[in-house]
Amino acid sequence: MTGAPVPTGADSVQQVELTHELKDGTVVELLETVELGKSIVKRGAEIKAGEVVLNAGTVINAAMMAVLAAFGYANVEVFRKPRAGILATGTELVSVTQTPGQDQIRDSNNYSVSAYAALAGATVERMPLTGDETSLLKSQIAAAAERCDVIVTSGGVSMGVYDVTKAALKELDAEIFFERVALRPGKPTVFARLPNGTLVFGLPGNPVSVAVTFNLFARTALLAMQGAADPTLKRETAALARSVKGTTDRDSYLPAQLTTNDDAELIAFPLKWGGSSDFVAFALTTALLVVPANVKSIEAGSLVTVLRLP
Amino acid sequence: MTGAPVPTGADSVQQVELTHELKDGTVVELLETVELGKSIVKRGAEIKAGEVVLNAGTVINAAMMAVLAAFGYANVEVFRKPRAGILATGTELVSVTQTPGQDQIRDSNNYSVSAYAALAGATVERMPLTGDETSLLKSQIAAAAERCDVIVTSGGVSMGVYDVTKAALKELDAEIFFERVALRPGKPTVFARLPNGTLVFGLPGNPVSVAVTFNLFARTALLAMQGAADPTLKRETAALARSVKGTTDRDSYLPAQLTTNDDAELIAFPLKWGGSSDFVAFALTTALLVVPANVKSIEAGSLVTVLRLP
């Protein structure tokens, strides 16, 4: 163990005889002097009794598993995984095995939201498609609420006749905390609580909006329910690879791809987004790039805040 | 869908009458002109027929799930998860539920290696402790080989009488590809193949060495077996937070913590390591920092190559 810590100072190197004669006359020659304490790890070198090894609210990674095992924590108390029910609204949706008609698309939000929810530690239940009928959505939300801690819907939160999510929530006597956020994309996001305590996140239908709003809102709730000390996405600073536009009334959280260049600089490439069409580009997204409200545009090379996606 | 792409050019804005009288005499006043094509996504805007949506060898993330679903890929052919048998050697080891004697420590490698192997996509089987007896290790490796694609051992690869791993492998007629690597930490790492094709990685016993060598060698093999297009840890450039020492004969892969500063600069903080004692610091490790062979030391502020750990 050549890298083991050795005492320093004048007495750290012990002068020894370089030859030594054994009883039977064999002469042992020592080729180099030995540093005192070399290859010896002193008891308590890791950490002192009473010190904290790991804090509560930490996501236990592989290296932490080793630390827990070494200190004899065969069983560690952890938070229960919340159960998340995922459902998508909209008569334009057909299931992944069907061929969409001219005015239809296949449901994709159920799959991405389920995957993001699983990454956030949830046990996931994917519900059938509900169309645009308030009554069907209402009965599905009610059924899911019996088993789930959190329900995440997508679509059905626009203004007007297709605003079935809020209609269903109101009929179920949900307390609606907010139904609009100053965010681009994701303005019509709804957050509510059903009378039994189940939380409901009503996300927009656009695949990029749903990914942004899930990770900003629903992910935070799921991690907070698991006692995470830091439930929100980590903010970092990156240099912008090309200019982006903001909007006057809302913060923008735009899909971006993060890379590090050869000068150790974190670079954020904004990706095409905005239409339902842009989820192909969104597959490359590794972060969200923040353009604060009232910032008209940010020039290439500027420093921006980015949130790394899980 | 305010962000939808609109056609540009002179004919993109259609001049319309700002008032319109209906048959019953009602006057409808239009408050703003409508851009032609606004809120319309053209068919095929996502991608053209015949284009590749995702390449083979990609780890499917949440956003990619949405893309696959949207294009009707209800079932996607994926590689089988390799089965990994994890075992630890050494009479100094006691299980996590036991109190170690003066010359003993609790087994921690089995847990960290199992967690890293699971992150690399493997199905993990944790085997009982084998002590220092070649015969017991041999029978356990033989038993694991019947069920596993890869076996990862820790400890028992030093020179001399405790070098039980290579002894057991030789008795099992394993083909040993290498038994020393020019690497710090991790010099005595062994890579072999049993007659039935099962791969064996004999890693050193030091918890930091085992984490470094697992992620450089065994992880790469596990990902390559799953067809990963890029099975090795991603290399990035970071600025060094404080000076580190190298060694003449070997590349060093030192535990480090990565952060991004407010200038968008990726910073690598080298962590204390070298003794078995330093696995408490290792719990903070998020990357390995490369010091090439024959580089005596690297000063703070220099650019270094880092490999982000999973």
Interface residues (C-beta under 8 A of the other chain):
Chain A: M1 T2 G3 A4 P5 V41 A45 E46 I47 V53 L54 N61 A62 A63 M64 M65 A66 V67 L68 A69 A70 F71 G72 Y73 A74 V96 T97 Q98 T99 I105 R106 D107 S108 N109 N110 Y111 S112 S114 A115 Y116 L119 R184 P185 N206 P207 A211 E236 T237 A238 A239 T260 N261 D262 D263 A264 E265 L266 I267 W273 G274 G275 S276 S277 D278 F279 V280 F282 A283 L284 T285 L303 P310
Chain B: M1 T2 G3 A4 P5 V41 A45 E46 I47 V53 L54 N61 A62 A63 M64 M65 A66 V67 L68 A69 A70 F71 G72 Y73 A74 V96 T97 T99 I105 R106 D107 S108 N109 N110 Y111 S112 S114 A115 Y116 L119 R184 P185 N206 P207 A211 E236 T237 A238 A239 T260 N261 D262 D263 A264 E265 L266 I267 W273 G274 G275 S276 S277 D278 F279 V280 F282 A283 L284 T285 L303 P310
